[in-house]
Amino acid sequence: MVCAIGTDEIGHMLSPYLPPPLCPAPTRRFRRSAAIGVERFFSVIDRWLGRLLATCPESECAVI
């Protein structure tokens, strides 16, 4: 079993500052940095999941 808890945590921490902002962020630069960080994080997770799924036969794995 694998659980990528970071996807939930980063969403809770930084999503309020991503476009469209749900609350006022300290600066525009901070919002841009948050967006870049989130994009990079999910890019890494997507690649990781792709490799995991490529090695796991569908008959033996469940993805939720």
C-alpha positions as CSV (number, residue, x, y, z in Angstrom):
1,M,0.0,0.0,0.0
2,V,1.2,3.5,-0.9
3,C,-0.3,6.7,0.4
4,A,0.9,10.0,-1.0
5,I,-0.3,12.2,1.9
6,G,1.7,15.2,0.7
7,T,-0.8,15.8,-2.1
8,D,-3.5,16.5,0.5
9,E,-1.2,18.5,2.8
10,I,0.2,20.7,0.1
11,G,-3.3,21.4,-1.2
12,H,-4.4,22.5,2.3
13,M,-1.4,24.6,2.9
14,L,-1.0,26.4,-0.5
15,S,-4.2,26.2,-2.4
16,P,-5.7,29.3,-0.8
17,Y,-2.8,31.3,-2.5
18,L,-3.2,29.8,-6.0
19,P,-5.2,31.4,-8.7
20,P,-7.9,32.4,-8.1
21,P,-6.8,33.4,-4.6
22,L,-9.3,32.5,-1.9
23,C,-7.7,34.8,0.6
24,P,-5.3,37.6,0.4
25,A,-1.7,36.4,0.2
26,P,1.2,38.5,1.5
27,T,2.5,39.3,-2.0
28,R,2.0,38.6,-5.7
29,R,5.5,37.1,-5.6
30,F,4.5,34.7,-2.8
31,R,1.5,33.5,-4.9
32,R,3.7,32.9,-7.9
33,S,6.3,31.0,-5.8
34,A,3.5,28.9,-4.3
35,A,2.1,28.1,-7.8
36,I,5.5,27.0,-9.0
37,G,6.1,24.9,-5.9
38,V,2.8,23.1,-6.3
39,E,3.3,22.6,-10.0
40,R,6.7,21.0,-9.4
41,F,5.4,18.9,-6.5
42,F,2.6,17.4,-8.5
43,S,4.8,16.9,-11.5
44,V,7.1,14.8,-9.4
45,I,4.2,12.8,-7.9
46,D,2.7,12.3,-11.4
47,R,6.1,10.8,-12.6
48,W,6.4,8.7,-9.5
49,L,2.9,7.3,-9.9
50,G,3.5,6.6,-13.6
51,R,6.6,4.5,-12.8
52,L,4.7,2.7,-10.0
53,L,1.8,1.9,-12.3
54,A,4.1,0.8,-15.1
55,T,5.6,-1.9,-12.8
56,C,2.4,-3.0,-11.2
57,P,0.1,-5.3,-13.2
58,E,-3.5,-4.0,-13.3
59,S,-4.7,-7.4,-12.1
60,E,-2.7,-7.1,-8.9
61,C,-3.1,-3.3,-8.1
62,A,-5.9,-1.0,-7.2
63,V,-5.5,2.7,-7.5
64,I,-7.9,4.9,-5.5
